[in-house]
Amino acid sequence: MRIYIVALQNTFDTGLSTLLDTFSVANELAASSKALTTRFDVTIVGVRSRVTTSHGLSIPARRATGLAHPDIALVPAVGAKMPDTLSRLLDQREIVDAQSLLRHWFQRGTMLGAACTGTFILAEASLLNGHHATTSWWLAPFFRERYPQVVLDESRMIVHSSPFITAGAALAHLDLALWLVRHRSPALAALTARYLVIDSRPMQATFAIPDHLAHADPFVERFERWARRRLGDGFSLHDAARAVRTSPRTLTRRLHAVIGKSPLAYFQDLRVERAVHLLQTSNHSVDQIADRVGYASGATLRTLIQRKIGRGVRELRARA
């Protein structure tokens, strides 16, 4: 399998290294086993003759012009962590040229993948329109505003929407590489994960900070403050809208535009966040915690936690 990693100026060092190291480990393990025959031919390519990382390291990238099209092209993150710096970077000529190259490969059947802020480069090229995707959880409001035609689910670590594969923030580059290894050989992926000491982590929701997302919009921020004071009570959309001085329709529209959720769904996220905190910092029973965050039973809370963050109560308490 021919894989090109598209290295751009200001490439995120850890993201690039993680992709390279994961495929390298997989290749070494496959070579040492007669039962595993999968091989990943990985090349770092660029649209410029000189590429440096966000820490100023020089990358030995090959010029992509004239190379055979790859089976898979991956775009690692760039070293822009916040919307303003990322917005300026996306306007650079190198990014525009890279997007033309990605479109060219896509039209010839190449699978495209990206992680973290790399997903923005695919979206900026309109390649993800109509597809599901994920990206860095804290950039989700900016992503939704900029690319309304992409169906974003920042709660997930990996989203496969053929022929695209996208991954979440920073170290999700590892999850992206392992997904691709697993796609070719589940046995090799399992062995590689054991050597890299990485377990399954399907959700980014475990790491997201809800009030950080809320600060992207004044209506959402006011709703978040109102909701946190009432997590143990019932939810009323009309009461919420009155508290933030807007209409139920406007509140619903703003929350969906900024965080992709209804007011009730976001209210439930905040309940789960509070419940997880109590599980990890107190000795209260699950039933007691469920009552404090407004659920009728511990069984309901257990189900919601498993569904939203992909972990069980016992695992959460063991990690505390």
C-alpha positions, 0 to 999 in steps of 0.5 A: 500500500502506497501512502503519502504524508503531505508535509506542509510548512509549520507541520505539527511535529508530533503528528508527523512523527506519530504517523511515521512511527506507527507505520514503521512499527507495523512494518517491522512487526509484519516483517518478523512474522510469516503470518503477517504480510501487510506492508506500508510504503510511506513517503513524505511529500510536499508541494515545496522543495523545503519543508520545516515543522512548527519547531523549525526542523527540516523535513526531507520531503519529496516534491509531489509533482510527477509522483505516481498517485498514492493509495492513501494521502494523509494530511497531518496537523499544522502548528496553528492551535486557535481560529485566528492563526489557523484562518491566516494559515489556510489563506497561504499559497502553499495550502492552496497548492496542496489542496489542488494536489489533493483534489487531483489524487482524489479524482484518481481514486486516492483515499484521503485522511487528516487529523486535528487541524489537517481536517481543515485543509480537506474541508477548505478544499470542499472535499468533505462537503456532504461527508461526516468528519471530526477534528480538534474538539476545541475548534469545532465551533470554528469548523462548523461556522466555516464549513456548514456543509460538512457533518461534524462530530467532534465527539468521536476520535475517528470518523470514516466517511468513504473515501475520507478518514478523519481523526481528532486532536493532536495524538489522534494521529496515532488512532488514524494510523492504527485505523489504517493498519487495522483496515488492512490487517486487524491482527497487525493493528492489535499487535502494533497497538500492544507494542505502542502501549495504546488502548482503544479510545473511540471518543474525544468526548472524554477530553472535551471541556464543554464550557470552553466550547460555550465561550465561542458564542454569547448565547451559548455561554449564557445558556451554559452558565444557566444549565450548570446551576440546574443540572439536578432539575428538570430541563425546560427549553422555555425557561432556558430561553427566558434566562438567556434573553432570547426565544427558544427557536433562536437558542436552539438555532445558535446551539446547533450552529456553534456546537452541533447539539440541541439545548437538551443534548448539551444539557445532558452533556453537562450532566454527564460531565458533572457525573464523571467528575463526581465519580472520580473525586467522591465516594458517592454511589452511582445512584447518589450521583445520578440523583445529584445530576437529575437522573432517576437511576444509576442504570440510566446514568451508566448507559449515558456515560457509556454511550457518550464517552465510551467508558464504563463507571468501573473504568472511570473510577479505576482511573481516578 
